[in-house]
């Protein structure tokens, strides 16, 4: 019985160490957003945008979630993204020249690119 207790104790220590190392790695990763630039075409709520290479919207693009992203416009004042539409606005017929800082997100079997910051020109 003494041998079984030792094995369980060693197993518990190894498992705890593995959990601690993994948690430390996950919490201390340096996630840097990728910067992309183009012309943003917002949805009517202003919380997502389709980014194209040209202002006419005819080039291939990619969609991004803007909700929660910090943003600034020509005044260079940074704003909290939780306060509503960003400088991209809500006019679905108007494009705005922007730079986005985006991160890849994976959760619950889904993945998307989320803007963490936005600069309008």
N, C-alpha and C positions, 0 to 999 in steps of 0.2 A: 504494500500500500504506500509506503514511503517513496518508492520509485515513481509511482503514478503521480503523486503530488508534485514531485520535482519536475516531471515532464510537463504537467499542466502549468506550473509556474514559469518554466522556460518558454513555453508556447505563448503564454500571456504577455511576457516581457517582449518577445519578438513581435507579436501582433501590435502591442502598444507603440513600440519603436517605429514600426512601419506606418502606422496611422499618424504619428507625430511628424515623421519626415515628409509624408505626403501632404499633410495639412500645411506644414511650413512652406513647402514648395508652391502649393496652390495659392496661399495667401501672399507670398512675396514675389510673385511673377511680375515682371515689368511689362505691362501691356501698353504698347505704343500704337496709336491710331495710324492708319495709312491715310495720306492726304490725296484726295482726288479733286479735280477741278472740272467745271463744265457749266451747263445751263440747267437750272432747276425749274421744273414744271410742277407746281404744288397740286395736291388734291384740294377739294373745296374746304376742308377743315384746316389745312395748312400743317398737318402733322406728318405727312409723307411727301416725297417728291420724286419725280422721275428725272434723272440726270442725263443730259445728252451732250454731245461734243460740240454742237453748233446751236446758235440761238433760234434757228427755224424749227427745231424739234424733229427734223427728218432723219437725223443720224441715230444709230442704235444707242440705247441707253440702259440704265440700270436703276432700279427703285431703291430708295433709302428711307428708313424711318427717321424723322426729325424730332419727334416728341421727346422732350426732356433734354435736348442738346443745348448747350450754352451757345450763344450767338452774338455776333456784332455786325454792324453795317459800316458805312463810310465814316461815322462819327467815332469809331474805335472804342465805344463803350460796350463792355461785355454784359450780357443780360442772362438771367436765369431762364432756361428753356421751359420751365414748368408753368410760366405765366401766360401761355397761349401761343398763337402763331408767331413764327420767326420773321425775319426780314424777307423771306421768300413770299410771305403773304398767303392769300387764299384764292387769288384770281387764276383759275385753271387755264386761262388763255394767254397768260404772260409769263415769260421766262426771266429768271434773274441769274446773272453771272455769279457763281459761288465757288468757294473752296470748302470741302468737307473733310473733317477728321473722322474716319470710320473704323469700327472694330467689327470683327466677325464674331457672331454670337451663336452658340449652340445650346439649346435647352429643350428638354422633353421631346427629343427626336426631330426637332426642327432646327433650321439654321437660317440666319439672315445677316445683313450688314446694317449696322446701326450707327447713325451719326452721333458723335459725342460732342462735336463742336462744328460751328458753321460760320463762315465769313461771307457776307454779301459785298459785292463791289459796285 
